[in-house]
Amino acid sequence: MRLLESAGIFSKDFYLDIKHRLPSSLKLAYLRRVFSFVAGANLTRKWMQNWLKTNHVSASEVICNTFWFDELTMGLVL
C-alpha cells in the first residue's frame, strides 16, 4: 500500500492528471499502462529493499543510475 501512496495513486495530483487528460485517461489502455507502471515500480522497490538487506548495505551508501524515467527509476527512488 505504501507504493500506491508514494506513487501518487491516492494523491490529489494523480486525480488532477486524470481529469486533465480526460477522456483519454479513462480508456482501458491508459489505465493498464498506469497500473503496469505502478506494479513494476513496486517490484523494483521490493527487489532493492531485499538487495540492501541481503548485502547489509545502507540506502545512503548506494547510487543508482538509470537512463529512462520508467517504473525501474520510480521503484528505486521509493
Biopython code that builds the backbone (N, CA, C, O; Angstrom):
import numpy as np
from Bio.PDB.StructureBuilder import StructureBuilder

atoms = [
    (1, "MET", "N", (0.826, -1.196, 0.000)),
    (1, "MET", "CA", (0.000, 0.000, 0.000)),
    (1, "MET", "C", (0.866, 1.255, 0.000)),
    (1, "MET", "O", (0.474, 2.286, -0.546)),
    (2, "ARG", "N", (2.051, 1.164, 0.617)),
    (2, "ARG", "CA", (2.944, 2.313, 0.656)),
    (2, "ARG", "C", (3.296, 2.780, -0.751)),
    (2, "ARG", "O", (3.352, 3.981, -1.014)),
    (3, "LEU", "N", (3.531, 1.836, -1.652)),
    (3, "LEU", "CA", (3.889, 2.209, -3.028)),
    (3, "LEU", "C", (2.771, 3.009, -3.668)),
    (3, "LEU", "O", (3.019, 4.027, -4.315)),
    (4, "LEU", "N", (1.557, 2.558, -3.491)),
    (4, "LEU", "CA", (0.438, 3.264, -4.113)),
    (4, "LEU", "C", (0.367, 4.692, -3.612)),
    (4, "LEU", "O", (0.100, 5.613, -4.384)),
    (5, "GLU", "N", (0.608, 4.882, -2.311)),
    (5, "GLU", "CA", (0.596, 6.231, -1.769)),
    (5, "GLU", "C", (1.786, 7.024, -2.288)),
    (5, "GLU", "O", (1.644, 8.186, -2.669)),
    (6, "SER", "N", (2.973, 6.391, -2.304)),
    (6, "SER", "CA", (4.181, 7.080, -2.769)),
    (6, "SER", "C", (4.105, 7.400, -4.249)),
    (6, "SER", "O", (4.532, 8.468, -4.688)),
    (7, "ALA", "N", (3.559, 6.469, -5.012)),
    (7, "ALA", "CA", (3.472, 6.677, -6.452)),
    (7, "ALA", "C", (2.384, 7.678, -6.799)),
    (7, "ALA", "O", (2.300, 8.133, -7.940)),
    (8, "GLY", "N", (1.561, 8.022, -5.839)),
    (8, "GLY", "CA", (0.579, 9.048, -6.073)),
    (8, "GLY", "C", (-0.804, 8.567, -6.452)),
    (8, "GLY", "O", (-1.650, 9.381, -6.825)),
    (9, "ILE", "N", (-1.067, 7.265, -6.371)),
    (9, "ILE", "CA", (-2.376, 6.749, -6.748)),
    (9, "ILE", "C", (-3.475, 7.377, -5.883)),
    (9, "ILE", "O", (-4.591, 7.588, -6.357)),
    (10, "PHE", "N", (-3.166, 7.672, -4.634)),
    (10, "PHE", "CA", (-4.158, 8.260, -3.745)),
    (10, "PHE", "C", (-3.936, 9.753, -3.548)),
    (10, "PHE", "O", (-4.513, 10.356, -2.643)),
    (11, "SER", "N", (-3.100, 10.353, -4.395)),
    (11, "SER", "CA", (-2.816, 11.777, -4.234)),
    (11, "SER", "C", (-3.759, 12.629, -5.086)),
    (11, "SER", "O", (-4.318, 12.173, -6.084)),
    (12, "LYS", "N", (-3.909, 13.838, -4.668)),
    (12, "LYS", "CA", (-4.725, 14.803, -5.397)),
    (12, "LYS", "C", (-4.170, 15.027, -6.804)),
    (12, "LYS", "O", (-4.931, 15.130, -7.766)),
    (13, "ASP", "N", (-2.836, 15.103, -6.921)),
    (13, "ASP", "CA", (-2.206, 15.348, -8.221)),
    (13, "ASP", "C", (-2.492, 14.235, -9.223)),
    (13, "ASP", "O", (-2.656, 14.502, -10.413)),
    (14, "PHE", "N", (-2.554, 12.994, -8.756)),
    (14, "PHE", "CA", (-2.848, 11.867, -9.634)),
    (14, "PHE", "C", (-4.222, 12.052, -10.274)),
    (14, "PHE", "O", (-4.378, 11.889, -11.484)),
    (15, "TYR", "N", (-5.201, 12.387, -9.468)),
    (15, "TYR", "CA", (-6.565, 12.553, -9.981)),
    (15, "TYR", "C", (-6.712, 13.818, -10.824)),
    (15, "TYR", "O", (-7.503, 13.852, -11.767)),
    (16, "LEU", "N", (-5.956, 14.849, -10.484)),
    (16, "LEU", "CA", (-5.970, 16.049, -11.326)),
    (16, "LEU", "C", (-5.373, 15.751, -12.700)),
    (16, "LEU", "O", (-5.832, 16.285, -13.710)),
    (17, "ASP", "N", (-4.349, 14.898, -12.737)),
    (17, "ASP", "CA", (-3.760, 14.500, -14.012)),
    (17, "ASP", "C", (-4.764, 13.716, -14.841)),
    (17, "ASP", "O", (-4.891, 13.947, -16.044)),
    (18, "ILE", "N", (-5.473, 12.798, -14.214)),
    (18, "ILE", "CA", (-6.509, 12.031, -14.926)),
    (18, "ILE", "C", (-7.576, 12.985, -15.458)),
    (18, "ILE", "O", (-8.012, 12.866, -16.603)),
    (19, "LYS", "N", (-7.986, 13.922, -14.622)),
    (19, "LYS", "CA", (-9.013, 14.886, -15.036)),
    (19, "LYS", "C", (-8.512, 15.725, -16.213)),
    (19, "LYS", "O", (-9.258, 15.993, -17.154)),
    (20, "HIS", "N", (-7.247, 16.136, -16.152)),
    (20, "HIS", "CA", (-6.666, 16.956, -17.216)),
    (20, "HIS", "C", (-6.596, 16.189, -18.539)),
    (20, "HIS", "O", (-6.684, 16.792, -19.608)),
    (21, "ARG", "N", (-6.440, 14.871, -18.473)),
    (21, "ARG", "CA", (-6.289, 14.053, -19.683)),
    (21, "ARG", "C", (-7.609, 13.417, -20.147)),
    (21, "ARG", "O", (-7.611, 12.568, -21.038)),
    (22, "LEU", "N", (-8.702, 13.825, -19.553)),
    (22, "LEU", "CA", (-9.992, 13.277, -19.982)),
    (22, "LEU", "C", (-10.233, 13.580, -21.453)),
    (22, "LEU", "O", (-9.799, 14.641, -21.904)),
    (23, "PRO", "N", (-10.859, 12.773, -22.197)),
    (23, "PRO", "CA", (-11.414, 11.464, -21.873)),
    (23, "PRO", "C", (-10.424, 10.312, -22.069)),
    (23, "PRO", "O", (-10.732, 9.171, -21.724)),
    (24, "SER", "N", (-9.235, 10.598, -22.621)),
    (24, "SER", "CA", (-8.301, 9.507, -22.919)),
    (24, "SER", "C", (-7.796, 8.796, -21.662)),
    (24, "SER", "O", (-7.405, 7.631, -21.733)),
    (25, "SER", "N", (-7.799, 9.475, -20.514)),
    (25, "SER", "CA", (-7.315, 8.852, -19.283)),
    (25, "SER", "C", (-8.259, 7.773, -18.764)),
    (25, "SER", "O", (-7.880, 6.996, -17.887)),
    (26, "LEU", "N", (-9.456, 7.712, -19.277)),
    (26, "LEU", "CA", (-10.400, 6.684, -18.834)),
    (26, "LEU", "C", (-10.401, 5.462, -19.749)),
    (26, "LEU", "O", (-11.139, 4.505, -19.515)),
    (27, "LYS", "N", (-9.581, 5.499, -20.779)),
    (27, "LYS", "CA", (-9.501, 4.355, -21.676)),
    (27, "LYS", "C", (-8.753, 3.212, -20.999)),
    (27, "LYS", "O", (-7.853, 3.432, -20.189)),
    (28, "LEU", "N", (-9.135, 2.011, -21.341)),
    (28, "LEU", "CA", (-8.534, 0.826, -20.741)),
    (28, "LEU", "C", (-7.023, 0.777, -20.969)),
    (28, "LEU", "O", (-6.280, 0.401, -20.062)),
    (29, "ALA", "N", (-6.564, 1.143, -22.142)),
    (29, "ALA", "CA", (-5.129, 1.105, -22.447)),
    (29, "ALA", "C", (-4.341, 2.035, -21.525)),
    (29, "ALA", "O", (-3.267, 1.668, -21.048)),
    (30, "TYR", "N", (-4.865, 3.229, -21.274)),
    (30, "TYR", "CA", (-4.203, 4.190, -20.387)),
    (30, "TYR", "C", (-4.137, 3.645, -18.969)),
    (30, "TYR", "O", (-3.080, 3.666, -18.339)),
    (31, "LEU", "N", (-5.255, 3.163, -18.472)),
    (31, "LEU", "CA", (-5.298, 2.622, -17.114)),
    (31, "LEU", "C", (-4.388, 1.406, -16.978)),
    (31, "LEU", "O", (-3.731, 1.231, -15.952)),
    (32, "ARG", "N", (-4.347, 0.575, -17.998)),
    (32, "ARG", "CA", (-3.463, -0.589, -17.978)),
    (32, "ARG", "C", (-2.003, -0.153, -17.871)),
    (32, "ARG", "O", (-1.236, -0.748, -17.114)),
    (33, "ARG", "N", (-1.610, 0.879, -18.621)),
    (33, "ARG", "CA", (-0.232, 1.380, -18.553)),
    (33, "ARG", "C", (0.089, 1.943, -17.172)),
    (33, "ARG", "O", (1.172, 1.705, -16.637)),
    (34, "VAL", "N", (-0.843, 2.682, -16.601)),
    (34, "VAL", "CA", (-0.620, 3.274, -15.278)),
    (34, "VAL", "C", (-0.421, 2.185, -14.235)),
    (34, "VAL", "O", (0.529, 2.237, -13.454)),
    (35, "PHE", "N", (-1.308, 1.204, -14.221)),
    (35, "PHE", "CA", (-1.192, 0.164, -13.203)),
    (35, "PHE", "C", (-0.010, -0.761, -13.461)),
    (35, "PHE", "O", (0.563, -1.300, -12.515)),
    (36, "SER", "N", (0.361, -0.954, -14.705)),
    (36, "SER", "CA", (1.559, -1.729, -15.023)),
    (36, "SER", "C", (2.796, -0.998, -14.516)),
    (36, "SER", "O", (3.713, -1.616, -13.976)),
    (37, "PHE", "N", (2.816, 0.314, -14.690)),
    (37, "PHE", "CA", (3.916, 1.145, -14.201)),
    (37, "PHE", "C", (4.042, 1.021, -12.692)),
    (37, "PHE", "O", (5.142, 0.834, -12.171)),
    (38, "VAL", "N", (2.928, 1.122, -11.993)),
    (38, "VAL", "CA", (2.933, 1.036, -10.531)),
    (38, "VAL", "C", (3.380, -0.351, -10.070)),
    (38, "VAL", "O", (4.145, -0.472, -9.113)),
    (39, "ALA", "N", (2.906, -1.389, -10.744)),
    (39, "ALA", "CA", (3.301, -2.755, -10.383)),
    (39, "ALA", "C", (4.801, -2.961, -10.602)),
    (39, "ALA", "O", (5.467, -3.570, -9.765)),
    (40, "GLY", "N", (5.331, -2.466, -11.704)),
    (40, "GLY", "CA", (6.762, -2.585, -11.969)),
    (40, "GLY", "C", (7.595, -1.814, -10.964)),
    (40, "GLY", "O", (8.646, -2.286, -10.531)),
    (41, "ALA", "N", (7.133, -0.636, -10.594)),
    (41, "ALA", "CA", (7.841, 0.167, -9.596)),
    (41, "ALA", "C", (7.835, -0.540, -8.242)),
    (41, "ALA", "O", (8.839, -0.535, -7.530)),
    (42, "ASN", "N", (6.718, -1.140, -7.895)),
    (42, "ASN", "CA", (6.622, -1.865, -6.625)),
    (42, "ASN", "C", (7.568, -3.063, -6.617)),
    (42, "ASN", "O", (8.240, -3.312, -5.616)),
    (43, "LEU", "N", (7.627, -3.795, -7.703)),
    (43, "LEU", "CA", (8.521, -4.947, -7.808)),
    (43, "LEU", "C", (9.982, -4.506, -7.671)),
    (43, "LEU", "O", (10.766, -5.158, -6.983)),
    (44, "THR", "N", (10.342, -3.409, -8.321)),
    (44, "THR", "CA", (11.707, -2.884, -8.227)),
    (44, "THR", "C", (12.015, -2.429, -6.811)),
    (44, "THR", "O", (13.106, -2.689, -6.304)),
    (45, "ARG", "N", (11.071, -1.756, -6.167)),
    (45, "ARG", "CA", (11.269, -1.296, -4.779)),
    (45, "ARG", "C", (11.522, -2.475, -3.858)),
    (45, "ARG", "O", (12.433, -2.439, -3.030)),
    (46, "LYS", "N", (10.713, -3.525, -4.002)),
    (46, "LYS", "CA", (10.895, -4.714, -3.158)),
    (46, "LYS", "C", (12.240, -5.374, -3.426)),
    (46, "LYS", "O", (12.913, -5.810, -2.492)),
    (47, "TRP", "N", (12.640, -5.453, -4.708)),
    (47, "TRP", "CA", (13.922, -6.044, -5.051)),
    (47, "TRP", "C", (15.062, -5.267, -4.419)),
    (47, "TRP", "O", (15.982, -5.859, -3.855)),
    (48, "MET", "N", (15.008, -3.932, -4.510)),
    (48, "MET", "CA", (16.068, -3.098, -3.956)),
    (48, "MET", "C", (16.133, -3.221, -2.436)),
    (48, "MET", "O", (17.222, -3.305, -1.868)),
    (49, "GLN", "N", (15.000, -3.232, -1.787)),
    (49, "GLN", "CA", (14.989, -3.400, -0.330)),
    (49, "GLN", "C", (15.604, -4.738, 0.058)),
    (49, "GLN", "O", (16.377, -4.818, 1.014)),
    (50, "ASN", "N", (15.263, -5.781, -0.680)),
    (50, "ASN", "CA", (15.819, -7.099, -0.406)),
    (50, "ASN", "C", (17.328, -7.116, -0.651)),
    (50, "ASN", "O", (18.074, -7.692, 0.140)),
    (51, "TRP", "N", (17.784, -6.489, -1.737)),
    (51, "TRP", "CA", (19.209, -6.441, -2.044)),
    (51, "TRP", "C", (19.979, -5.715, -0.947)),
    (51, "TRP", "O", (21.037, -6.173, -0.516)),
    (52, "LEU", "N", (19.440, -4.576, -0.495)),
    (52, "LEU", "CA", (20.097, -3.813, 0.568)),
    (52, "LEU", "C", (20.193, -4.637, 1.849)),
    (52, "LEU", "O", (21.227, -4.647, 2.516)),
    (53, "LYS", "N", (19.118, -5.317, 2.179)),
    (53, "LYS", "CA", (19.088, -6.129, 3.398)),
    (53, "LYS", "C", (20.046, -7.316, 3.291)),
    (53, "LYS", "O", (20.798, -7.594, 4.225)),
    (54, "THR", "N", (20.020, -8.008, 2.167)),
    (54, "THR", "CA", (20.862, -9.185, 1.966)),
    (54, "THR", "C", (22.348, -8.835, 1.994)),
    (54, "THR", "O", (23.156, -9.590, 2.535)),
    (55, "ASN", "N", (22.705, -7.701, 1.416)),
    (55, "ASN", "CA", (24.109, -7.288, 1.331)),
    (55, "ASN", "C", (24.545, -6.376, 2.472)),
    (55, "ASN", "O", (25.675, -5.889, 2.485)),
    (56, "HIS", "N", (23.651, -6.146, 3.423)),
    (56, "HIS", "CA", (23.952, -5.313, 4.601)),
    (56, "HIS", "C", (24.509, -3.947, 4.182)),
    (56, "HIS", "O", (25.546, -3.501, 4.672)),
    (57, "VAL", "N", (23.795, -3.309, 3.273)),
    (57, "VAL", "CA", (24.198, -2.007, 2.756)),
    (57, "VAL", "C", (23.116, -0.998, 3.093)),
    (57, "VAL", "O", (21.924, -1.279, 2.966)),
    (58, "SER", "N", (23.541, 0.172, 3.522)),
    (58, "SER", "CA", (22.600, 1.256, 3.797)),
    (58, "SER", "C", (22.209, 1.937, 2.487)),
    (58, "SER", "O", (23.039, 2.091, 1.591)),
    (59, "ALA", "N", (20.961, 2.336, 2.379)),
    (59, "ALA", "CA", (20.497, 3.022, 1.167)),
    (59, "ALA", "C", (21.270, 4.311, 0.933)),
    (59, "ALA", "O", (21.417, 4.744, -0.210)),
    (60, "SER", "N", (21.765, 4.928, 1.999)),
    (60, "SER", "CA", (22.528, 6.168, 1.850)),
    (60, "SER", "C", (23.904, 5.932, 1.233)),
    (60, "SER", "O", (24.578, 6.891, 0.854)),
    (61, "GLU", "N", (24.331, 4.681, 1.125)),
    (61, "GLU", "CA", (25.628, 4.348, 0.545)),
    (61, "GLU", "C", (25.521, 3.904, -0.917)),
    (61, "GLU", "O", (26.527, 3.534, -1.524)),
    (62, "VAL", "N", (24.325, 3.937, -1.480)),
    (62, "VAL", "CA", (24.096, 3.409, -2.826)),
    (62, "VAL", "C", (23.674, 4.528, -3.768)),
    (62, "VAL", "O", (22.851, 5.377, -3.426)),
    (63, "ILE", "N", (24.253, 4.507, -4.952)),
    (63, "ILE", "CA", (23.836, 5.416, -6.012)),
    (63, "ILE", "C", (23.361, 4.555, -7.173)),
    (63, "ILE", "O", (24.092, 3.685, -7.647)),
    (64, "CYS", "N", (22.156, 4.794, -7.623)),
    (64, "CYS", "CA", (21.597, 4.058, -8.759)),
    (64, "CYS", "C", (21.435, 5.033, -9.922)),
    (64, "CYS", "O", (21.025, 6.179, -9.737)),
    (65, "ASN", "N", (21.755, 4.572, -11.086)),
    (65, "ASN", "CA", (21.653, 5.412, -12.276)),
    (65, "ASN", "C", (20.804, 4.693, -13.319)),
    (65, "ASN", "O", (21.056, 3.531, -13.639)),
    (66, "THR", "N", (19.814, 5.375, -13.838)),
    (66, "THR", "CA", (19.005, 4.833, -14.928)),
    (66, "THR", "C", (18.940, 5.883, -16.028)),
    (66, "THR", "O", (19.022, 7.083, -15.764)),
    (67, "PHE", "N", (18.795, 5.428, -17.235)),
    (67, "PHE", "CA", (18.763, 6.334, -18.376)),
    (67, "PHE", "C", (17.364, 6.905, -18.595)),
    (67, "PHE", "O", (17.206, 8.094, -18.870)),
    (68, "TRP", "N", (16.358, 6.051, -18.472)),
    (68, "TRP", "CA", (14.975, 6.465, -18.704)),
    (68, "TRP", "C", (14.256, 6.650, -17.384)),
    (68, "TRP", "O", (14.581, 5.994, -16.394)),
    (69, "PHE", "N", (13.279, 7.543, -17.367)),
    (69, "PHE", "CA", (12.407, 7.638, -16.199)),
    (69, "PHE", "C", (11.243, 6.686, -16.450)),
    (69, "PHE", "O", (10.267, 7.029, -17.117)),
    (70, "ASP", "N", (11.369, 5.507, -15.911)),
    (70, "ASP", "CA", (10.339, 4.490, -16.076)),
    (70, "ASP", "C", (10.057, 3.858, -14.714)),
    (70, "ASP", "O", (10.440, 4.398, -13.677)),
    (71, "GLU", "N", (9.377, 2.701, -14.731)),
    (71, "GLU", "CA", (8.997, 2.073, -13.477)),
    (71, "GLU", "C", (10.214, 1.642, -12.659)),
    (71, "GLU", "O", (10.141, 1.602, -11.431)),
    (72, "LEU", "N", (11.320, 1.322, -13.310)),
    (72, "LEU", "CA", (12.535, 0.964, -12.566)),
    (72, "LEU", "C", (13.048, 2.173, -11.783)),
    (72, "LEU", "O", (13.382, 2.063, -10.604)),
    (73, "THR", "N", (13.105, 3.300, -12.436)),
    (73, "THR", "CA", (13.554, 4.513, -11.761)),
    (73, "THR", "C", (12.630, 4.859, -10.607)),
    (73, "THR", "O", (13.091, 5.184, -9.512)),
    (74, "MET", "N", (11.332, 4.790, -10.848)),
    (74, "MET", "CA", (10.375, 5.094, -9.787)),
    (74, "MET", "C", (10.544, 4.145, -8.614)),
    (74, "MET", "O", (10.523, 4.576, -7.461)),
    (75, "GLY", "N", (10.712, 2.860, -8.892)),
    (75, "GLY", "CA", (10.895, 1.884, -7.832)),
    (75, "GLY", "C", (12.159, 2.127, -7.029)),
    (75, "GLY", "O", (12.175, 1.907, -5.818)),
    (76, "LEU", "N", (13.220, 2.581, -7.688)),
    (76, "LEU", "CA", (14.471, 2.826, -6.982)),
    (76, "LEU", "C", (14.384, 4.035, -6.063)),
    (76, "LEU", "O", (15.031, 4.060, -5.016)),
    (77, "VAL", "N", (13.611, 5.018, -6.430)),
    (77, "VAL", "CA", (13.539, 6.228, -5.586)),
    (77, "VAL", "C", (12.501, 6.112, -4.467)),
    (77, "VAL", "O", (12.449, 6.959, -3.576)),
    (78, "LEU", "N", (11.685, 5.074, -4.514)),
    (78, "LEU", "CA", (10.712, 4.891, -3.425)),
    (78, "LEU", "C", (11.432, 4.327, -2.256)),
    (78, "LEU", "O", (10.824, 4.084, -1.214)),
]
sb = StructureBuilder()
sb.init_structure("model")
sb.init_model(0)
sb.init_chain("A")
sb.init_seg("    ")
for serial, (resi, resn, name, xyz) in enumerate(atoms, 1):
    if name == "N":
        sb.init_residue(resn, " ", resi, " ")
    sb.init_atom(name, np.array(xyz, "f"), 0.0, 1.0, " ", f" {name:<3s}", serial, name[0])
structure = sb.get_structure()
